[in-house]
């Protein structure tokens, strides 16, 4: 394992094939209703250095994506009325419009394909969009949700089939199980609010990675660093954690590792990318503690890259964004079909280390995600 740190004044510049330099062109493509909603949230969050595109077969849904670039796929296939929950219709629609969509993806260096699996358009079209992006040379990352169990076994089966197809077409795939949100939700919460939260998690997944590239830091992670971890990264997990006070950095790391959305063990990851954000009071010792904690619970051969950003608004607070790639699909901690959550050895080891290695650092309690 090695840690790679790179200092520069601008993090999102890259050397182009012709030898010139330019801004990294990052595009987020929301496919279907769930993907479009999540993309709209990202645009509302004013993510830096990112362009947004919503693709759908449903013209009415696209009209709700105000302020976004939108494109209605498959006009002859669906006549603008949606896919009726049929993934095959979604596939036909994107294939009908692939020439136009390919043009919309042109010149992108990195493409996030985001969708809610289980419906028609997102499930059927996401893999085709990802295939076009990847073949164009873009680093392609899928960030998708799997349906709540209360949505029924049929929708779950459709989602799993779509997920398998998407996994074969992306460099890295981050899958968010909506059911993992349930412990943090009040039983009386409105159904609409539950789906809003799922969209928010999609936004957090994309923003957590894009911010690593686009937000300048004390120790920057440039696009080449991200590519080293995520190109051909396969199944991946993303988590965020926060801490505050003197032991905030360790708390943030442990919070990320014990995040219910983080379903895998770092022991099985071939690449780890994490970013530490804190105020001007963040010390070198705190950063070292975080790096040491993550190193000790990770595969010794993993490629570990991290960045450091100082934000005046984060006084006495620390936030960590962590992405682990190359999770073995046969690992017990990774399952597409299984509904039972796996025992995460990383969390147990991290808890033990915090107790033994940092006796003054209280363990963070599991708190609602939102």
ABEGO torsion letter per residue (X at the ends): XBBBBBBBABAABBBBAAGBBBBBBBBBBBBEAAAAAAAAAAAAAGBBGBBBBBBBABAAAAAABBGBBBBBBGAAAAGGAEAGGBAAAAAAAAAAAAAAAAAAABGBABBBBBBBBGBAAAAAAAAAAAAAAAAAGBBBBBBBBBBBAAAEAAAAAAAAAAAAAAAAABABBBBBBAAAAAAABBAABBAAAAAAAAAAAAAAAAAAAAAAAABBBABBBBAAAAAAAABGAEBBBBBBBBBBEAAAAAAAAAAAAABAABABBAAABABBBBBBBBBAABBAAAAAAAAAAAAAABBAABBBBBBBBBBAAABGBBBBBBBBBGBBAABAABBAABABBBBBAAAAAAAAAAAAABAABBBBBBBBAX
